[in-house]
Amino acid sequence: MNKFQKIMCINIFLMLIFLIEIQAIISSAEIKKISEKCNANNEDLQVALKYEVPDTKSGKCLMLCMLKVLKTISADGIYNQTGTFEGFQIYWKELPEETLKNVSIHCKQTMSVHNSQFANTCEYGYLTIKCINEEFKQLKVFSN
């Protein structure tokens, strides 16, 4: 799996991500399968397959849907700290549990500010994945 493929784990989840230097489990085939479930258009799918976060309106909606499938965002459109942490443990087994927990807590706090305005919107999905990406970058889990 190349560097870009490793990133999609967080982008989707973690989807979350840019230039991951750890092993991810989510494959291109899994991304395609989840994207089909989310009715992704080809343009957004191609961005996601490069393990990047699409910033178009439809791409943001794709992120919301994918994060719901992965249980990072609950069915009611709110950040799910437990689901996020459990997903991190599945996809990033090699990272310290404390790091994974801290990222999930930080993003819960960050996203709680957006709950009333953006909950269950495409923008919320986009902001969620941005939070996850930025937190892992600050921890130097990801390259710049």
C-alpha positions as CSV (number, residue, x, y, z in Angstrom):
1,M,0.0,0.0,0.0
2,N,1.5,3.4,-1.0
3,K,1.6,6.5,1.1
4,F,-1.6,7.9,-0.5
5,Q,-3.5,4.7,0.0
6,K,-2.6,4.7,3.7
7,I,-4.2,8.1,4.0
8,M,-7.7,7.2,3.0
9,C,-8.2,5.3,6.2
10,I,-8.4,8.5,8.1
11,N,-10.0,10.4,5.2
12,I,-12.9,8.0,5.1
13,F,-12.7,7.8,8.8
14,L,-10.6,9.0,9.0
15,M,-11.1,9.1,6.6
16,L,-9.6,10.2,7.6
17,I,-6.0,12.0,5.6
18,F,-2.9,13.4,3.9
19,L,0.3,11.4,3.5
20,I,-0.1,8.9,6.3
21,E,3.0,7.1,7.3
22,I,1.3,4.2,9.0
23,Q,-0.5,1.1,7.7
24,A,-4.2,1.5,6.9
25,I,-6.7,-1.2,6.3
26,I,-9.3,0.5,4.1
27,S,-8.5,-0.5,0.6
28,S,-9.5,1.1,-2.7
29,A,-12.2,-1.6,-3.1
30,E,-13.7,-0.7,0.3
31,I,-13.7,3.0,-0.5
32,K,-15.5,2.2,-3.8
33,K,-18.0,0.0,-1.9
34,I,-18.7,2.7,0.7
35,S,-18.8,5.4,-2.0
36,E,-21.4,3.4,-4.0
37,K,-23.5,3.1,-0.9
38,C,-23.2,6.9,-0.6
39,N,-24.0,7.5,-4.3
40,A,-20.7,9.3,-4.9
41,N,-20.2,10.9,-8.2
42,N,-17.1,10.0,-10.2
43,E,-15.3,13.2,-9.6
44,D,-15.6,12.9,-5.8
45,L,-14.8,9.2,-5.9
46,Q,-11.6,9.9,-7.8
47,V,-10.5,12.5,-5.1
48,A,-11.3,10.0,-2.4
49,L,-9.4,7.3,-4.1
50,K,-6.3,9.5,-4.0
51,Y,-6.9,9.6,-0.2
52,E,-7.8,13.3,-0.2
53,V,-10.9,15.0,1.1
54,P,-13.1,16.5,-1.6
55,D,-14.2,20.1,-0.9
56,T,-17.0,20.3,-3.4
57,K,-20.6,20.4,-2.0
58,S,-21.1,16.8,-3.3
59,G,-17.7,15.8,-1.9
60,K,-18.6,17.2,1.6
61,C,-21.9,15.2,1.4
62,L,-19.9,12.1,0.5
63,M,-17.7,12.6,3.6
64,L,-20.8,12.9,5.8
65,C,-22.2,9.7,4.4
66,M,-18.9,7.8,4.6
67,L,-18.4,9.0,8.2
68,K,-21.9,7.8,9.1
69,V,-21.2,4.4,7.5
70,L,-18.0,4.2,9.6
71,K,-19.9,5.4,12.7
72,T,-17.7,8.5,13.2
73,I,-20.9,10.4,12.9
74,S,-24.1,9.0,14.4
75,A,-27.3,8.4,12.4
76,D,-28.7,11.7,13.8
77,G,-25.7,13.6,12.4
78,I,-23.7,14.2,15.5
79,Y,-20.0,13.3,16.1
80,N,-19.7,9.9,17.8
81,Q,-16.7,9.8,20.0
82,T,-17.1,6.1,20.9
83,G,-17.6,5.1,17.2
84,T,-14.6,7.2,16.2
85,F,-12.3,5.7,18.9
86,E,-13.4,2.2,18.1
87,G,-12.7,2.8,14.4
88,F,-9.3,4.2,15.2
89,Q,-8.6,1.1,17.1
90,I,-9.5,-1.1,14.2
91,Y,-7.7,0.8,11.5
92,W,-4.7,2.2,13.4
93,K,-3.8,-0.7,15.7
94,E,-0.1,0.4,15.8
95,L,-0.8,3.8,17.3
96,P,-0.9,4.2,21.1
97,E,-4.4,3.9,22.5
98,E,-4.0,7.1,24.4
99,T,-3.2,9.0,21.2
100,L,-6.4,7.6,19.5
101,K,-8.4,8.5,22.6
102,N,-7.1,12.0,22.7
103,V,-7.9,12.7,19.1
104,S,-11.4,11.4,19.5
105,I,-12.0,13.5,22.6
106,H,-10.5,16.6,21.0
107,C,-12.7,16.3,17.9
108,K,-15.8,15.7,20.1
109,Q,-15.1,19.0,21.9
110,T,-14.4,20.8,18.6
111,M,-17.5,19.4,16.8
112,S,-19.8,20.2,19.8
113,V,-19.3,23.9,18.9
114,H,-20.8,23.1,15.5
115,N,-23.7,20.8,16.6
116,S,-26.4,23.4,16.7
117,Q,-25.5,25.0,13.4
118,F,-24.2,22.2,11.2
119,A,-25.4,18.8,12.7
120,N,-26.3,16.3,10.1
121,T,-25.2,18.5,7.2
122,C,-22.5,18.0,4.6
123,E,-20.5,20.8,6.1
124,Y,-20.5,18.9,9.4
125,G,-19.0,15.9,7.7
126,Y,-16.3,18.0,6.1
127,L,-15.5,19.8,9.4
128,T,-15.3,16.5,11.2
129,I,-12.8,15.1,8.8
130,K,-10.8,18.3,8.9
131,C,-10.6,18.1,12.7
132,I,-9.4,14.5,12.6
133,N,-6.8,15.4,9.9
134,E,-5.5,18.5,11.7
135,E,-5.2,16.7,15.0
136,F,-3.2,13.8,13.6
137,K,-1.0,16.3,11.7
138,Q,-0.3,18.2,14.9
139,L,0.7,15.0,16.6
140,K,3.0,14.4,13.6
141,V,1.3,11.1,12.8
142,F,0.9,12.5,9.2
143,S,3.4,14.2,7.0
144,N,2.7,17.8,6.0
